[in-house]
Amino acid sequence: MGSYLKAQKSRKRTVTETLIEAEEDHLLDCPNADFSLRAAATLLDIILFFLAYSGLKHLCNALNTHLAHFQMPFPGAGAPKLQLLLFQLSLHHETFSQTVLLLLRISLAYFYFVWALAYAGGSPGKLLLGLRVIHSQTGRYLNFFHALARELGGKIVSVVTLYGFFSPFLRKDKKALHDIVFRTSVKKVHGVR
């Protein structure tokens, strides 16, 4: 006959851990988003990103115009470092504004696509349409490295092959090529029947 084994004491889970596990299970049970919903989210992302991108461009143009008219007298030998830096910027305002614009564009793309995907489960267009990008096996949101690889590598592969973007239309599981390669799923969360 079997012997009685004492129950092992395990650490109690917190409410947060329980809710996260319930959300992961729920996301795994949600249906995959179809091609038309994914295409609408992509179009919405293009529009929203373009608006933010052009806003940054106008902001940097205004900064460039302001620095072009900013005349600072040559600082003396004992001038503070900040005054020397401002003088250097006024001499090279065009280079400075182009550098700032480039850094802001890279930051915008990172926060719009990668950070939002890792932190909230999707880009703003996907989130507005009730879509979430999760890991196919665990149901978890992607970590930052996985999100960066999916957005850079996966999207480049999808664009180059062209099959990548149309595969959700052709496949039964509705996954794009970058979803297959990086083991992700785009789930329809709101309006599930």
C-alpha positions, 0 to 999 in steps of 0.5 A: 500500500501507498504511504501518506505524504505530507503536503509540502508547504508552498509559498502563498501566491500574491493577488498580483501573481494570481491575476497575471496568471488568470490574464495569461490563461484568458489571452491564450483562450482568445481567438487569433485576430483575422487579416482584416483586423490586423490590417486595420491596426497596421493602417491605424499605427501608420496614421498615428505614428506619422502624426507623432513623427511630423509633430517632432519634425515641426518641433525640431524645425521651430527649435532650429529657427530659434537657434538660428536667430540666437546670437550669443557673444563669444564667452570669455576665458573664465566663462562657465561650461554651460555658457560655452556649450550654448555658444557651441550650439549657436554656432552649429545649430543646424547639426544640433537640430538634425541630431536632436531630430534623429534621436527623437525619431529613434526614441519615438519608434522605440516607444511606439512599437517596442516599448508599447509591445513589451509593456502593454501587449501591442502598439497603440493601433493594436491596443485601440482595436482590442488586439494583444501580442503574446507569446504563443505557448505561455500567454505572456506579453513579450519581454523587451528583447523579444519585442525588439527582435520581433519588430526589427527582424520579423518585420524586415523578413515579412516585408522582404518576402511579402508572404509575411504580411499576407500569411494571416489571410492564407493560414488557418491559424491567422499568423503572420510570418514574423509571428511564426518565427518568433512564436507569438500570436496576435489575439482579439481580446475585445468583442470576443463571442 
